[in-house]
């Protein structure tokens, strides 16, 4: 609904943020930048955890270097304890989840904007306990506008979703069965959309409830130079569900990033137009606002040229 909401915001003369995540929709929103500017309002799509906070932390990592060349991001929202058979709990819309597992991911490779198929490039990433070993693979929608913005400026910009080991194999089977497809198939003489069937069957099995404790994790590694020397900046954010408020980690990660951008619009700090996250606020400013909400962003800068 975000494109229609964008048109409504322009007509109403009201600033707006949304949680984005669909590259095609976001590009259509950005095409309306002139209309929003003429209406004197600022719209920032693609807020949330990733897309959103991840992009802000990409900026923060890049700002630790004099020149950034290659930037890599990994992120997840997971239950604090892996539980078979799925090792996953869903804390947002299942339509948003399966959207991430299909289509192309907008990356920068060799300085060029490219589309990389979702559910590819599997790797294993180690994190300090109690998180431990996670698998990572490509998913769509995480770097939509940022990839377009930094094409030709960075050599590499990419992100991968993190999951407990075994999740990628499950998703691969679902894809091979066609369960992510939107083209109807005939079942007992009636048309059935495979993805809708998957939603109906899978959502009740993975849906989080009031007992679910989750965490979010974002890691960004930016490689480049500092004072003429090769260096890398690593930025890590791990945040947990809050038993005092009852907010899940995912609710905090998505809602508070959007709230920070919405407040910036209200203060007149974001210029009129449809403004992508990476142009709305510096990473340093975002981290400052995030700290007020209890987000602990850790950074390490190290030289890599010996």
N, C-alpha and C positions, 0 to 999 in steps of 0.2 A: 504493500500500500504506500510505500515511501514516495513514489513519483507523484501520486495523487495528492499526498500530504504536502509535497513541495509546492505544487500548483496552488493549493489552498493557502499555504503560508504566504506566498507571494501576493495573492489576491487580498489577504487579510492584513498585509503589512506587518507580519509577526515573524520574529526570528524563530529558528527551529534547529533541533538536533535530531538524529535518529540513529538506530543501531545497525543499519546497513547490512553488509555481508554479501550482497549480490552484485557482482561486477557490472553487469549490463545495466542494472537500474541506477547504480551510482554514476556511471558515465552519462546516462540521460539526465540525471540531476545536475551534474556539472555543466552540461550544455545549456542550462537555464541560468547561468551565472549573471548574464547581462540583465535578464528580467528581474532577478533578485536585487541586483545593484540599483536598477531604476526604481524599485520599490523601497529602497533605502534599508533593506534588511539583510542580515547575515544568516546563512544556513550552513551547518556543518554536518554532512552525512558521514556514515561509517564510523560513528563513535562506538564505545563499548570496550570489551576486553581486546579481542582481535577479530575484526579490525578495530582500531581505536587506540587503546592504551599501548598495544604493541608498537604501533607506528610512532607514538609519542616517545617510547623508550628507544626505538631505533634512532630518532633524532638525538636523544640524550647521549647515547653511545657515540654517535658521530661527533657530537659537540666536544667530546673529550679528546679528539684528535685534531691536529692541524689540517689534515686531509684524510678523508675516508675513501677507501677503494673498494673493499668487499665487505658486505654486511649480511649476517645470517641471524635468523630468529627462529626460536622454538617456543611453543606455547601449549598449554593444556588447561582444562578444567576437569578434575578427576575426583572420585571418591577417595577419602583418606585411606581406606582399606579396599584392596582388590577383592571382589567376590565373584566366584564362578557362577554361571558360565560366561557372563559378559564382561566382567571386570570394568564396568562402566555404569555410571548413573547420569541420567539426563536431567539437567536443571533449566533447560530452555526449550524452545519450540523444536519438535522433531523435524518440521519442515526445514528449519534452519540447519539442523544437523545433517540431514541427507543432502541438502544443497551443497554443503562443503565437500562431500564425497564424490561429486560429479563435476564434469566440465573441466576447464583449464584454470590453472593458477597463473596469475600475472606476475612474472618475475623479471629481473634484469640479469641477463647472462651476456658476458663479453660486451657490456655496455649497451645492449639492445633489449627492447621490450619483447618478451617472448611468452608464449602460452605453454605451460608444462602440464600434462595430464594429472588429474588428481589421483591419489592412492599410489603414487610412484615413489621411486628413489628411497626405498626403505633403508634406515640406518638405526643403530643402537646408540643411545646417549646415556652417560652415567651422571647421576646427581648424588649429592651427599645424602646419607641416611637421615630420616627414614624413607626418603623417596626411592633412592636406588636406581636401578636400570629401567629405562623406558625405551620404547621404540618410537621412531619418528618417520613421518611420510608426508608427502605433499597433499594439501587440501586447498580448495578454491576460496576466493573472496577475502583473503587476509591482507593483501597488499595492493588492492586495486589501484587507487589513485597514486599511492606512493611509488609504485613501480613505474607508472607513466611519468611522474614528476622527476624521478632520479635516473631514468634512462638517458644515457649519454653523459651522466655525471658520475655514476658509480659503475664499476665493472660488474659487480654482483650485488643483487638484493633478492633475498628469498626468505620464505618462512616454511616451517613444517610443524604439523600437529603432533603432539606427544600422546601416547597411550600406553597402558600396561601391555607387556608382551603377550602376543596372541591375538590382539584386537585386529591387526592388519590382515591376518589370515581370514578371520571371520568376514571382514568387509570385502575382501577379494572374492570370497565364495558368493556373497550376496550380489556383487556386481556381475559375476559370471553367470548367475542364474537370471540376470535381467531385472532384479528386484528394485533397482534404482531407476528403471525406465519409466517414462511418462506416456509412452505410446500404449494404448489399450491392447490387451490380448483377449481372445475369446475363451471363456471358461463356462462350460455347460450352456453354451449358446448366448452368453451375456458378455458384454465388454467389461473388462476389469483393468484398471490402471495398476501396474505392478507396484509402483512406489506407494500408492494409497493403501494397498493391501499390506505392504511392509509396515507402514505407519500404524495401521490398526492392530497388527499382531505384535510388533516390537515395542511400541511405546509403553504399554502396560508392564512389560518385563523390565525395562530399564529406567522407568520414571522415578526420580527421586521423591522421597516423602519427608515428613517432618523429622525423621530420625537420621536422615542422611547428613553426614559430615563430609565436606568437600574441601578442596584447595585449588587455587589457580597458580600457575607457574609461567613466567615469561623469562626467557634468556635471550639476550642479544649479544652477539660477538661482532665488533666492528674492527676491521684491520685497515691500517693505513700508515701514516707517519706522524711523528711528533718531533719538532725541531730537527727535521731532516733525517731522523732515525725511524726504522721500521718499528711499529708498535701496534698493540691491539687493546681495545677497551671492551671489557666484559661487564654487562649489566644484568643483574638477577633480581627478580621479584618473586617471592613466594608469599601467598596470603591465604589465610584459612577462614572457614566459616566462623561466625561470631555467635557464641551461645547466649550472649547478653541481649542482643537485638533479634536473634533468630535469622539474620540475613545469611544466606549462603555466600561462599566466597565468590561464586559467579555473579550473584546479584550485586555484590559490592564492586566487583571488577567492571561489570558492564554499566551499572547505574551511576557510579561515581565518576567514571570518565565522562559520560554524557553530561552529568551535572556540572563538572568543572568547565566544560566547553559552553554549556548553557549560561552559566554565570558570567563567563567572559563575554558572551554576546550581550547580555543584559548591561554589563559595564561599558559597552561600546569599544571593547578592546579588539574585536575582530571586524575587519572592514566589510562593507556590504558586498553581497554576492553569494554564490555557492562556493564555499571555501573548503578545500580538502583538509583533512586533519593535519597533514604535514606542513601546511601553510597557515594554520589557525593559531598555533601557539608553539613556542620553542619547547624542546624537551626539558630544558632546565626549569622553565616556568611551570611545566606540568608536574615535574617531580616535587617542586615546592608545594604546589597545591595538594598533590597526592599525600604528602607527608602529614598534612593537616587532618587527613582522613584515616591515618593509621597505616598507610602503605609504606613498607620499609624497602626502599630500592638500594641495593648494594652495587657498588662499582669498583672495578679494579682496572688499572691501566698498567701495562707492562711492555717493556721493550723486547723485541723478538729478533734483533740483529746481533745478539751476543754481546 
